[in-house]
Amino acid sequence: MNVSRLFVPLFVASLTYGIAVGQQPQSKEREAETPPQVQTLTGQLVYHNGIRKWFELKLDREQSGQTSVQLVPEGDDWTQIEVLRGCRVRSRGSIYSSPTGYYSLETSQSVQHIEPVGTCTPKPPLPAESKEKPSESVHQYRVDMLVNYSPGDHPVVFHVTSAGKELQPWQAYTSYRLTGGFVLYGLCGEGFVVDSVFGTPQASPSHFTEPRDSGDMAMFDPEGAASSGKTDLHLGYTCVRKR
């Protein structure tokens, strides 16, 4: 079951946005087999704060059989899109078929320019990636990830603890990646490696390489869990200082 498609119309390895971040499409993934067409579209801009973070333009008029398209910036600056979330907008850019599983809709637009239509109160840009690092006094900790993999916008919720104490900000200690193939990876903070992995059995908790290896990550299969009927997932792993 492709849960990402069940989110339509409603989440990219970079980690920011909201409670946690899934990987967003990169420019090299936007290449189309045929030259893209530059079009101007009008509709309602919706920000989806789920396991993937993405922007949907609900079109005023159907275009080539599509009622919604996914918006991504032509460059790396998301600000012009972020501040207009919740507004009616007019966007201009190339239209192309979404080439990978990192996308949530079949059709996307690479936005060259976007502007509000009618009354719009701009929103603040979405929070930037945390630059904080783990405390030097912490030598090991536990990460608990609460993942609702049912259709809809459900951010991953993190709890990070050491010796029974909650560690803040949690973004300094953990992050995740959701691949285009819907494999979920959990990562430790800077200077730490994954020790043990645990969680809902249907999600197949495992290691990417070997415990305490510098390239290891906690690895889960939420797609497989969902196909077996389990969508409310408790996943986790422990992290220790590199030796």
C-alpha positions, 0 to 999 in steps of 0.5 A, spaced: 500 500 500 502 506 497 500 510 503 503 517 500 498 516 494 493 516 500 495 522 502 492 525 495 490 530 495 493 532 501 509 527 505 524 530 504 536 526 505 535 533 508 532 534 515 528 541 517 521 543 517 516 542 523 516 537 528 520 532 524 522 532 516 522 527 511 526 528 505 524 533 499 525 532 492 532 535 489 533 538 483 536 533 480 530 528 481 526 533 477 528 532 470 523 529 466 523 525 459 520 531 455 521 538 456 517 541 461 512 546 460 512 553 463 505 555 465 501 559 470 497 556 475 492 559 480 489 555 486 489 554 494 496 553 497 496 548 502 502 546 507 502 538 509 506 537 515 506 530 515 511 525 515 513 528 509 513 536 509 510 538 502 506 544 499 500 542 495 496 547 490 489 546 489 487 548 483 481 553 481 481 549 474 483 542 473 489 542 468 490 536 464 486 531 468 489 534 475 486 537 480 492 539 485 499 539 483 505 539 488 510 545 488 517 546 489 522 552 488 526 552 482 532 553 486 533 551 494 529 557 497 523 555 500 521 562 503 517 565 497 512 558 498 512 558 505 510 565 507 504 564 502 501 557 505 494 558 506 493 563 501 490 563 494 496 564 490 498 564 482 504 561 481 508 560 474 513 555 473 515 548 469 510 543 469 513 536 470 511 529 472 514 527 479 519 522 477 520 519 484 517 516 491 519 523 494 514 526 491 506 526 494 503 528 487 503 525 480 504 532 477 509 538 480 511 545 478 518 548 479 516 555 481 519 561 478 515 566 481 509 566 486 504 571 488 498 572 493 491 572 489 486 577 493 487 578 501 493 574 504 496 575 510 503 572 510 506 567 515 513 567 518 517 562 514 518 555 517 523 554 522 530 553 520 534 546 521 536 546 528 544 548 529 544 545 536 549 540 538 548 534 543 550 536 550 557 534 552 555 531 559 550 526 555 554 519 553 548 515 551 540 516 550 534 513 547 530 516 542 522 514 541 519 516 535 511 516 535 509 515 527 502 515 525 502 512 518 495 512 516 492 517 511 493 524 513 498 529 515 501 526 522 508 529 524 513 524 527 513 526 534 520 525 538 521 523 545 529 523 547 531 521 554 537 520 558 537 516 565 529 518 565 530 525 563 528 529 557 533 532 553 532 538 549 532 541 544 530 534 541 533 536 534 540 536 537 539 529 538 535 525 533 533 526 525 530 522 520 530 520 513 524 517 509 526 515 502 523 514 496 522 507 497 518 509 504 524 506 508 524 510 514 531 511 517 533 514 524 539 518 526 543 520 532 546 526 533 553 529 532 558 525 535 553 519 537 552 512 533 546 507 533 547 502 539 540 498 539 534 498 535 527 496 537 519 498 536 513 495 533 514 488 530 510 489 523 515 495 522 521 490 522 526 494 526 533 493 524 540 496 523 542 499 516 549 496 517 552 494 524 551 496 531 555 502 533 558 503 526 559 510 523 555 509 517 549 505 521 542 508 522 536 505 525 531 502 519 524 501 519 519 499 514 512 503 515 509 501 509 510 494 510 507 495 517 501 499 514 500 493 509 499 488 515 494 493 518 498 496 523 499 504 522 500 506 529 507 505 530 512 506 536 519 506 533 526 507 537 533 506 538 539 508 543 545 512 541 552 512 544 558 516 544 563 514 538 569 511 541 
